[in-house]
Structure formats: C-alpha cells, structure tokens
Amino acid sequence: MSVVKGYDGSLDFGALIDSDTSYRTHSWTLDVSADTQDVTDFTSEGWREFVSTLKAWSGSCELFVDSVSATQIQPSDIGSSATIKMYINSADYLYGSAIVSGWNPATDVQGVATQSLSFQGTSDLFYTST
C-alpha cells in the first residue's frame, strides 16, 4: 500500500477556480458532519441512544496570489454557486454543489499574498474513482 501525496491533489470550483489554469490553489479542507438526536428511552438500559438526522458539508481552500491574477477572486463572488470537485489525486475526487460563503485575502510582510475561500455544500457529497 502506498500513501497519497498531497501534491497530487487539486480543486475545481466551476468557473471560479479551475485546476487546469494557474490559480495557485495549494490546499483544500473538507468538513462533513451529521446532526444527531438523542432518542434514549426507558428501554435503553442506562446507555444513551442516538439517530442521525441532517447531514452537511463545508470546506475551504487556499490560493497564492501572483502578479498575473491578483484579483482572481472578487468580493462579488461571495454567494455564487457551482459544482466543486476536490481531487485527492488524478483519479479520486469528491464533488457536489456548493455556495461561496467567505473570502479572506491576506498579505504579510514576512510571507506571500494569499486568499482563502470558504464554501458550504448545497447538495449531496459524492465520491468517485476513475
């Protein structure tokens, strides 16, 4: 068994971020969760019991800013939605519809200019392997 190298990953987010162009995306994260409801009753024998209810997913990605694409993400992009594909490697990825929920550009005198983009899933999240 071999490990998956992080540099094999990428991200496509509709027309906003395309992994085939130089958007300088260098990381992405994904949080998947399910709400749970306590259904403990008198027959539970002292142990709490739970059922899963609503599911949700959200995430973020980090981009470097370069002189060619200093304004690649715009404040007007907040609220836009598209299909997002988060590649683990060239064959395996997660995908679903998402809405842009936040944009955070940053510049530090000791570092490089970056942008982070947060998104909220608006559909099922799927996994595929080609």
C-alpha positions in Angstrom: 0.0 0.0 0.0 1.3 3.4 -0.9 0.4 6.8 0.6 -1.3 9.5 -1.5 1.0 12.5 -2.0 -0.6 15.9 -1.2 0.8 17.4 -4.4 -1.3 15.1 -6.5 -4.5 16.9 -5.3 -6.3 19.8 -6.9 -9.6 21.7 -6.9 -12.1 22.8 -9.5 -14.9 25.2 -8.5 -16.9 25.9 -11.6 -15.6 29.0 -13.4 -14.3 30.5 -10.2 -11.3 28.1 -9.7 -10.2 25.8 -12.5 -7.3 23.4 -11.7 -6.3 23.5 -15.3 -5.2 27.1 -15.1 -2.7 28.9 -12.8 -5.0 29.8 -9.9 -2.2 28.7 -7.5 -4.5 26.6 -5.3 -2.3 24.8 -2.8 -4.6 23.2 -0.2 -8.2 22.4 0.5 -10.1 21.0 3.5 -13.5 19.4 3.9 -15.7 19.0 6.9 -18.6 16.5 6.7 -21.0 16.1 9.6 -24.3 14.7 10.7 -26.6 16.1 13.4 -27.6 13.5 16.0 -30.8 13.3 18.0 -30.9 11.7 21.5 -33.6 9.0 21.4 -32.8 7.5 24.8 -35.9 5.9 26.4 -36.7 3.7 29.4 -35.5 0.6 27.5 -32.1 2.0 26.8 -30.6 0.2 29.9 -28.6 3.2 31.0 -26.9 3.9 27.7 -27.8 6.9 25.6 -29.1 6.1 22.1 -28.8 8.4 19.1 -30.1 8.6 15.5 -28.5 10.6 12.7 -30.7 13.4 11.3 -29.5 16.1 8.9 -26.1 15.9 7.1 -24.0 18.8 6.0 -20.6 19.6 4.5 -18.4 22.6 4.1 -14.8 23.4 3.4 -12.2 25.9 2.4 -9.3 26.3 0.0 -6.1 28.3 0.0 -4.7 30.1 -3.0 -1.5 32.0 -3.6 -1.8 35.4 -5.3 0.5 36.1 -8.2 1.0 39.3 -10.2 -0.9 37.9 -13.2 -4.0 37.0 -11.2 -4.0 39.4 -8.2 -7.8 39.8 -8.4 -8.7 36.2 -9.3 -11.4 36.1 -6.6 -13.6 39.1 -6.2 -15.9 40.3 -3.4 -18.8 39.8 -5.9 -18.0 36.1 -6.0 -19.5 35.7 -2.5 -22.9 33.9 -2.8 -22.2 32.4 -6.2 -22.7 28.6 -6.5 -21.2 25.9 -8.7 -20.1 22.3 -8.7 -16.9 21.8 -6.8 -14.6 18.9 -7.3 -11.9 18.2 -4.7 -9.3 15.9 -6.1 -7.3 13.7 -3.8 -5.2 12.6 -6.8 -5.8 12.5 -10.6 -8.3 9.6 -10.3 -10.1 10.1 -7.0 -12.3 13.1 -6.0 -15.2 14.3 -4.0 -17.8 16.5 -5.6 -21.1 18.3 -5.1 -22.8 21.7 -5.4 -21.6 24.5 -3.1 -22.0 28.1 -2.5 -19.2 30.5 -1.8 -19.7 31.6 1.8 -16.5 33.6 2.5 -13.4 35.2 1.0 -10.3 36.2 3.0 -7.4 37.8 1.2 -4.3 38.4 3.3 -0.8 39.9 2.9 2.1 39.7 5.4 5.4 41.5 5.1 7.2 38.2 6.0 5.2 36.0 3.7 3.3 35.9 0.4 -0.1 37.2 -0.5 -2.8 34.5 -0.1 -6.6 34.1 -0.4 -8.8 31.7 1.3 -12.2 30.8 0.1 -14.8 29.0 2.2 -17.8 27.2 0.8 -21.0 25.5 2.0 -22.4 22.4 0.4 -25.9 22.6 -1.1 -26.3 19.1 -2.3 -25.2 15.5 -1.6 -21.5 14.9 -1.5 -20.3 12.2 -3.8 -17.0 10.3 -4.1 -15.8 8.9 -7.4 -12.8 7.0 -8.6 -12.0 6.8 -12.3 
